[in-house]
Amino acid sequence: MDLVITEELARAESQQDAASLKRAYELIKAANLGKSEFDPTESFSPDLFVLCAEQALKMGQPEVSEDCIQMYFKAKGPVLYWQMVRPFLKPGSPSLLRQFAEVGFISAEATVHLLQAEGVELNDHPKPTENLSQHPMGYVAESPEENSEWNTYRSWIEGLSQYAMNCWLRSAEIGQEIQEAWVVHNAMVYVLNHNYHLIMAGRQKELVDALDHLLTIVKVVGHNGDPTTLAMLCNALARGLIISWIPTQVPEKSRKVIRPNPMHTPLDQGAISEIKTAVEVCEFALNLTNGTVPEEVVPIEARQQLIAAWVKAKQLLQQQIGTKLGPEEGTNEDINSVTRILVALEMYSCNGLGLMDFTVTPLSQLLKMVSECNWTDPLVQLQTLARLSHFAYTAHDHEVTMACTQKVIQMGVKYLRMSSPTQAQLMAEMLSTSACIRGRSIMENLKGRKQLRLAASKAFAESVRFAGTAQNSALAMLAARHYWNTQLPLLTSAANRKKARHTIQGIVNIINKTEAKSQERQEVQLLHQWPTADLQSGGTSQGSFLPEADDDLSLRAALYGLLFHCYADNEDWEGGLKVLDEAVQMLPRTAHRLLIFKHMVIVKAKLGQNFTMEIQKFKDESEDYLAHMWHRLALNSKNLYGELTCYQNAIQALQKPESAWHKVDLIMEFSEWLYYQQFPIEDVIFHLNWATDILLGMKPARDTPEPAGETSFVQMPPERLESENVGMVSMEKLQNVRQLEALARAHILLALTATPSAAAYQDYCLMAYAFLRHIWQVGGPRGGHCSSGDRAGAQFCCFQRFSKARMCLSWCGSVDRALACGLQGPRFSSSQGHMPRLQSPLGGVQEAANQ
């Protein structure tokens, strides 16, 4: 069987015959499954798996190659591969060694696919699956470390990762042995690509040994004409060497003035050795790509990553950077000038973090250097200006901040349409950040000038627009939050709201668009994977915001509310209702939507539409808030029945004793409404008597009157009143001015509902007079509520109450009672109240009234 398979593979190689390869593959697969058409007892060499995989890869059939390698793993296991090929690795056979190196690549690639099939990335640790099954009471889940099967599986996964890395490293060693740089280069690319997730996560420390071994080999055989990949290798290695020695403290919140701070924890010898190695690695790559040899030049962004790691390593070693701002300079002055600028910016980003602070170049001089430099990459140039504007804003250098942000916006708009989608996204993010910094700097130098406030608002609106282009929700919300803070003092005017309407509508649309965008953003490696004073640490998000803009949902609800007010200013209720409907659809189901529903029920009441579903959203709110909503609806209802229902619901919502005052005010207002709407007088009198019952049922929370502020009262429930059989309530027990004033007002309204010839008319007037007179006694110095020094204040308070009652009498007395008995309105059904009789302390109310 081995001979037949070998002949088929030889024919496939010599004639490039796909049928022969397929025949050999089918024979190998059948033999592996124990279903060979030949004698089952005949031996079968697992080496044929490797030979078939190699031939399939050469003929462009990677699926066949991968399947053969996986069958080989199942037959022999990954760790036996190099044991198998080691006897063939003899000097003087470069062709065979090259083939073994290629098979090593195939084997490692197939291992990575096997790991991915298990749901694990290369060099990642497997995670145990969550047990979602139901368990009895008292069940304690077993720790994965205590599970022998899990430990075996984890060891197998980790062994596969180690095997794949060993395959690539051994292939690189073969490339060094046969002096073929392309083999080493391929191994370097494999390692960097398949460990990209570790590099993005800042886990380069786990790859230090492998990367250092690869760099040693590359220094011997060369980089195969690819200095960019070599720069990436050096960057990953240098960061892996220093990242574990960088303090993880959070940058200081206030960095108004950058001051050197040389005090920090000293490093041990092992740390110093690793950091020095990182400096050497960075300098090797930077000196190689400094432009002395034109073929070794790499993109600026690749050198920028190396510069960031080099400067951070210098800071950890407490080594100041000289005036030349960088390592050894080459003959290319353009590269030298860009390097000096990037080094200066990195020094700014490292300062103020508790480590040694660099002596930095002045910002104005740095701006001049950026303007005079010849940039070959507009994206790096834009990023440099954006970073410089951030450092200038942090240092409160308004002039440099405005100059930098203006350059960023002018240049960014120019290059935005000419860039690739990924670059355009990055540019838009920098434009959004710079416009936001510009607006914040203007606000800090406002000094009460309205035109500057408008300029800042425009900058924040541009920041939102650029964030929408970048599809960055966080930047859009940040800029919108600053816009809200800036515009709010101007939005109290309907004219200003009208001017800002289109801008607000655009901001809302952009926020909704970026929030709902599900397109995956391409992952980009951060320039700094450690604490930094630069942009990526979120320095622009610092600041205090108004409560409405404190979080994203509150801000979005407030913007919708403001947009609704813009329509309400023109009494465009249909347009306002569309805005509110959109808000309900776009905002998540949280309490933030209550503001929207509040506007919605009022608008629907104005339009005469059904608002039953919307009012149900307030069922979990307090009864005071619910009564307030029903009262607002009563004032905005379009028909008589709607007003009647809303008033009834507002009164019935108030059931707690602490809501007694609110309930009295609503009942008395409802009584006036019944009177004006020509309902039966009996209904009006009933509700006024109900309000009087509640007022008389109130008792002070303390035995002694409170000299200042609002007196706290509790309402006696009707059951308590009836149980005590209160027939007479003495006037002396009524000591609260607010209570007396409300009783006087209720009796004035009762008097107005009766004709002068009615028997109760005179009683109502006398009782109102008694209450008003008692107010003066309670509020005066002999009433015991104030000292002689407070007499004027007490009399002024009483005068206010008395004036309010007189206004009520004058206002209600002007109503034409002749119309009140004409129209019979619908009855208002409610339970009867209890009104205890009052005993006046005046000795003779009738005589006093006659006098």
GITAQUI-V533996 format. One record per pair of residues at least 6 apart in sequence whose C-alpha atoms are under 7 Angstrom apart, sorted by the first residue. I is the first residue (numbers start at 1). GAP is how many residues later the second one is. D is the distance in whole Angstrom. If there is no record, write none. Layout:
((I & GAP & D) (I & GAP & D))
This chain:
((1 & 37 & 7) (1 & 43 & 7) (2 & 42 & 6) (2 & 43 & 7) (5 & 19 & 5) (5 & 22 & 7) (8 & 12 & 5) (8 & 13 & 7) (8 & 16 & 6) (9 & 11 & 7) (9 & 12 & 6) (9 & 15 & 6) (9 & 43 & 7) (11 & 6 & 7) (11 & 9 & 6) (12 & 6 & 6) (12 & 8 & 5) (12 & 9 & 5) (13 & 42 & 7) (25 & 27 & 7) (27 & 9 & 7) (30 & 6 & 5) (46 & 26 & 6) (49 & 19 & 5) (49 & 20 & 6) (49 & 23 & 6) (50 & 18 & 7) (50 & 19 & 6) (52 & 13 & 7) (52 & 16 & 7) (53 & 11 & 7) (53 & 12 & 4) (53 & 13 & 7) (53 & 15 & 5) (53 & 16 & 6) (54 & 11 & 7) (54 & 49 & 6) (56 & 6 & 6) (56 & 8 & 6) (56 & 9 & 5) (57 & 8 & 6) (66 & 44 & 5) (69 & 38 & 6) (69 & 41 & 7) (70 & 40 & 7) (78 & 85 & 7) (79 & 84 & 7) (89 & 8 & 6) (94 & 84 & 6) (97 & 77 & 7) (101 & 70 & 4) (101 & 73 & 6) (104 & 63 & 5) (104 & 64 & 7) (104 & 67 & 6) (105 & 62 & 7) (105 & 63 & 6) (108 & 56 & 4) (108 & 59 & 6) (108 & 60 & 7) (111 & 49 & 7) (111 & 53 & 6) (112 & 10 & 6) (115 & 6 & 6) (115 & 7 & 7) (120 & 6 & 6) (122 & 39 & 6) (122 & 72 & 7) (122 & 73 & 7) (123 & 35 & 7) (123 & 38 & 5) (126 & 28 & 6) (144 & 6 & 6) (145 & 6 & 7) (168 & 19 & 5) (169 & 18 & 7) (171 & 16 & 7) (172 & 11 & 6) (172 & 12 & 4) (172 & 15 & 6) (175 & 6 & 6) (175 & 8 & 5) (175 & 9 & 5) (176 & 8 & 7) (176 & 41 & 6) (176 & 45 & 6) (179 & 42 & 6) (181 & 40 & 6) (181 & 41 & 6) (181 & 42 & 6) (181 & 43 & 5) (182 & 42 & 6) (184 & 34 & 7) (185 & 38 & 6) (185 & 39 & 6) (188 & 26 & 7) (198 & 6 & 6) (199 & 37 & 7) (200 & 325 & 6) (202 & 327 & 6) (204 & 32 & 6) (204 & 33 & 7) (204 & 35 & 7) (204 & 36 & 4) (205 & 35 & 4) (205 & 36 & 6) (208 & 29 & 6) (208 & 32 & 6) (208 & 33 & 7) (211 & 22 & 7) (211 & 26 & 6) (212 & 25 & 7) (223 & 7 & 7) (227 & 69 & 6) (227 & 71 & 6) (228 & 70 & 6) (228 & 74 & 7) (231 & 54 & 6) (231 & 71 & 7) (232 & 70 & 7) (234 & 47 & 6) (234 & 48 & 6) (234 & 51 & 7) (235 & 47 & 7) (235 & 70 & 7) (235 & 71 & 5) (238 & 40 & 4) (238 & 43 & 6) (238 & 44 & 7) (238 & 71 & 7) (239 & 70 & 6) (241 & 33 & 6) (241 & 34 & 6) (241 & 37 & 6) (242 & 32 & 7) (242 & 33 & 6) (242 & 36 & 7) (242 & 71 & 7) (245 & 26 & 7) (248 & 283 & 7) (250 & 281 & 6) (251 & 102 & 5) (251 & 280 & 6) (251 & 281 & 7) (251 & 282 & 7) (252 & 101 & 7) (255 & 97 & 7) (255 & 139 & 7) (256 & 138 & 6) (256 & 139 & 6) (257 & 138 & 6) (258 & 93 & 7) (258 & 94 & 6) (259 & 93 & 7) (260 & 96 & 7) (260 & 97 & 5) (261 & 93 & 6) (261 & 94 & 6) (261 & 95 & 5) (261 & 96 & 6) (262 & 93 & 6) (262 & 94 & 4) (262 & 95 & 7) (263 & 92 & 7) (263 & 93 & 7) (264 & 90 & 7) (264 & 91 & 6) (275 & 38 & 6) (278 & 35 & 7) (279 & 31 & 6) (279 & 34 & 6) (282 & 24 & 6) (282 & 28 & 6) (283 & 44 & 7) (286 & 17 & 7) (287 & 41 & 6) (288 & 8 & 7) (289 & 7 & 5) (289 & 8 & 5) (289 & 9 & 6) (290 & 7 & 7) (290 & 39 & 7) (290 & 40 & 5) (290 & 45 & 7) (291 & 6 & 5) (291 & 39 & 6) (291 & 40 & 6) (291 & 41 & 5) (291 & 44 & 7) (292 & 38 & 5) (292 & 39 & 5) (292 & 40 & 7) (301 & 79 & 7) (304 & 38 & 7) (305 & 222 & 6) (307 & 36 & 6) (308 & 38 & 6) (311 & 35 & 7) (311 & 36 & 7) (312 & 38 & 7) (315 & 41 & 6) (318 & 38 & 6) (320 & 38 & 6) (325 & 15 & 5) (325 & 18 & 6) (325 & 19 & 7) (326 & 13 & 7) (326 & 14 & 6) (326 & 17 & 6) (329 & 7 & 6) (330 & 6 & 7) (334 & 40 & 6) (337 & 36 & 6) (338 & 35 & 7) (341 & 29 & 7) (344 & 16 & 7) (344 & 17 & 7) (347 & 11 & 6) (347 & 13 & 7) (348 & 12 & 7) (349 & 183 & 6) (349 & 184 & 5) (349 & 185 & 5) (350 & 182 & 6) (350 & 183 & 6) (351 & 6 & 5) (351 & 7 & 6) (363 & 29 & 7) (364 & 36 & 6) (375 & 6 & 6) (379 & 48 & 7) (382 & 26 & 6) (382 & 30 & 7) (383 & 47 & 7) (385 & 19 & 6) (385 & 23 & 6) (386 & 19 & 7) (386 & 22 & 6) (386 & 44 & 6) (386 & 48 & 6) (387 & 147 & 7) (387 & 148 & 7) (388 & 16 & 7) (389 & 12 & 5) (389 & 15 & 5) (389 & 16 & 6) (390 & 47 & 7) (390 & 145 & 7) (392 & 8 & 6) (392 & 9 & 5) (393 & 8 & 6) (393 & 48 & 7) (398 & 43 & 6) (401 & 37 & 7) (402 & 36 & 6) (405 & 29 & 5) (405 & 30 & 7) (405 & 33 & 6) (408 & 23 & 7) (408 & 26 & 7) (409 & 22 & 6) (412 & 15 & 7) (412 & 19 & 7) (416 & 8 & 5) (416 & 11 & 7) (425 & 44 & 7) (425 & 45 & 5) (426 & 44 & 7) (428 & 38 & 5) (428 & 39 & 6) (428 & 41 & 6) (428 & 42 & 5) (429 & 37 & 7) (429 & 38 & 6) (429 & 41 & 6) (431 & 32 & 7) (431 & 35 & 6) (432 & 31 & 4) (432 & 32 & 7) (432 & 34 & 5) (432 & 35 & 5) (433 & 30 & 7) (435 & 24 & 5) (435 & 25 & 6) (435 & 27 & 7) (435 & 28 & 5) (436 & 23 & 6) (436 & 24 & 5) (436 & 27 & 6) (436 & 43 & 6) (438 & 21 & 7) (439 & 17 & 4) (439 & 18 & 7) (439 & 20 & 5) (439 & 21 & 6) (442 & 10 & 7) (442 & 14 & 6) (443 & 10 & 7) (443 & 13 & 6) (446 & 6 & 6) (446 & 7 & 7) (453 & 33 & 7) (457 & 26 & 6) (457 & 29 & 6) (457 & 30 & 7) (460 & 19 & 5) (460 & 20 & 7) (460 & 22 & 7) (460 & 23 & 5) (461 & 22 & 7) (463 & 16 & 6) (464 & 12 & 5) (464 & 15 & 6) (464 & 16 & 6) (464 & 43 & 7) (467 & 8 & 6) (467 & 9 & 5) (468 & 8 & 7) (468 & 42 & 6) (468 & 46 & 6) (471 & 43 & 5) (472 & 42 & 6) (473 & 38 & 7) (473 & 41 & 5) (473 & 42 & 6) (476 & 35 & 6) (477 & 34 & 7) (477 & 75 & 7) (478 & 63 & 7) (481 & 68 & 6) (481 & 74 & 7) (485 & 60 & 7) (485 & 61 & 7) (490 & 6 & 6) (491 & 6 & 5) (494 & 75 & 6) (497 & 69 & 6) (498 & 68 & 6) (501 & 62 & 7) (501 & 65 & 6) (504 & 59 & 7) (505 & 58 & 7) (548 & 6 & 6) (548 & 7 & 6) (548 & 10 & 6) (549 & 6 & 4) (553 & 39 & 6) (554 & 38 & 6) (557 & 35 & 6) (557 & 36 & 7) (560 & 23 & 6) (561 & 35 & 7) (564 & 12 & 5) (564 & 15 & 6) (567 & 6 & 7) (567 & 8 & 6) (567 & 9 & 5) (568 & 8 & 7) (573 & 30 & 6) (577 & 23 & 7) (577 & 26 & 7) (580 & 16 & 6) (580 & 20 & 6) (584 & 9 & 7) (597 & 17 & 6) (601 & 10 & 5) (601 & 13 & 6) (601 & 14 & 7) (602 & 31 & 6) (602 & 34 & 7) (604 & 6 & 7) (604 & 7 & 6) (605 & 28 & 6) (605 & 31 & 6) (605 & 32 & 5) (605 & 33 & 6) (606 & 30 & 5) (606 & 31 & 5) (606 & 32 & 6) (607 & 31 & 7) (608 & 29 & 7) (608 & 30 & 5) (618 & 8 & 7) (623 & 30 & 6) (623 & 31 & 6) (624 & 30 & 7) (626 & 27 & 7) (627 & 23 & 4) (627 & 24 & 7) (627 & 26 & 6) (627 & 27 & 7) (628 & 22 & 7) (630 & 16 & 5) (630 & 17 & 7) (630 & 19 & 6) (630 & 20 & 5) (631 & 15 & 6) (631 & 16 & 6) (631 & 19 & 6) (633 & 13 & 6) (634 & 8 & 7) (634 & 9 & 4) (634 & 12 & 5) (634 & 13 & 6) (637 & 6 & 6) (647 & 23 & 7) (651 & 12 & 6) (651 & 15 & 6) (651 & 16 & 7) (654 & 9 & 6) (657 & 57 & 5) (657 & 58 & 5) (658 & 56 & 6) (658 & 57 & 7) (660 & 55 & 6) (664 & 27 & 5) (667 & 20 & 6) (667 & 24 & 6) (668 & 20 & 6) (668 & 23 & 7) (671 & 13 & 5) (671 & 16 & 6) (671 & 17 & 6) (674 & 10 & 6) (675 & 9 & 6) (675 & 145 & 7) (678 & 142 & 5) (678 & 143 & 7) (678 & 145 & 6) (678 & 146 & 7) (678 & 147 & 6) (679 & 144 & 7) (679 & 145 & 6) (679 & 146 & 4) (679 & 147 & 7) (680 & 141 & 7) (680 & 144 & 6) (680 & 145 & 7) (681 & 72 & 7) (683 & 145 & 7) (685 & 65 & 6) (688 & 58 & 6) (688 & 62 & 7) (689 & 146 & 7) (690 & 143 & 5) (692 & 51 & 6) (692 & 54 & 7) (692 & 143 & 7) (693 & 140 & 7) (693 & 141 & 6) (693 & 142 & 5) (694 & 21 & 7) (695 & 44 & 6) (695 & 48 & 7) (697 & 18 & 6) (697 & 19 & 5) (698 & 15 & 6) (698 & 16 & 6) (698 & 17 & 4) (698 & 18 & 6) (699 & 14 & 6) (699 & 15 & 6) (699 & 16 & 6) (700 & 12 & 6) (700 & 13 & 5) (700 & 14 & 7) (701 & 11 & 6) (701 & 12 & 5) (701 & 13 & 6) (705 & 80 & 7) (707 & 78 & 6) (707 & 79 & 6) (726 & 110 & 6) (727 & 109 & 5) (727 & 110 & 6) (728 & 108 & 6) (728 & 109 & 5) (728 & 110 & 5) (728 & 111 & 6) (729 & 107 & 7) (729 & 108 & 6) (729 & 109 & 5) (729 & 110 & 6) (730 & 108 & 6) (730 & 109 & 5) (730 & 110 & 7) (731 & 108 & 6) (731 & 109 & 6) (731 & 110 & 6) (732 & 109 & 7) (735 & 43 & 6) (737 & 38 & 6) (740 & 31 & 6) (740 & 35 & 6) (741 & 31 & 7) (741 & 60 & 6) (741 & 64 & 7) (743 & 28 & 7) (744 & 24 & 4) (744 & 27 & 5) (744 & 28 & 6) (744 & 61 & 7) (745 & 60 & 6) (745 & 63 & 7) (747 & 17 & 5) (747 & 18 & 7) (747 & 20 & 7) (747 & 21 & 5) (748 & 16 & 7) (748 & 17 & 7) (748 & 20 & 6) (748 & 61 & 6) (750 & 14 & 6) (751 & 10 & 5) (751 & 13 & 5) (751 & 14 & 6) (752 & 60 & 7) (752 & 61 & 6) (754 & 7 & 6) (755 & 6 & 7) (766 & 79 & 7) (772 & 30 & 6) (775 & 23 & 6) (776 & 22 & 6) (777 & 6 & 6) (778 & 7 & 7) (779 & 6 & 6) (779 & 15 & 5) (779 & 16 & 6) (779 & 19 & 6) (780 & 11 & 6) (780 & 14 & 6) (780 & 15 & 6) (781 & 6 & 6) (781 & 7 & 6) (781 & 10 & 6))
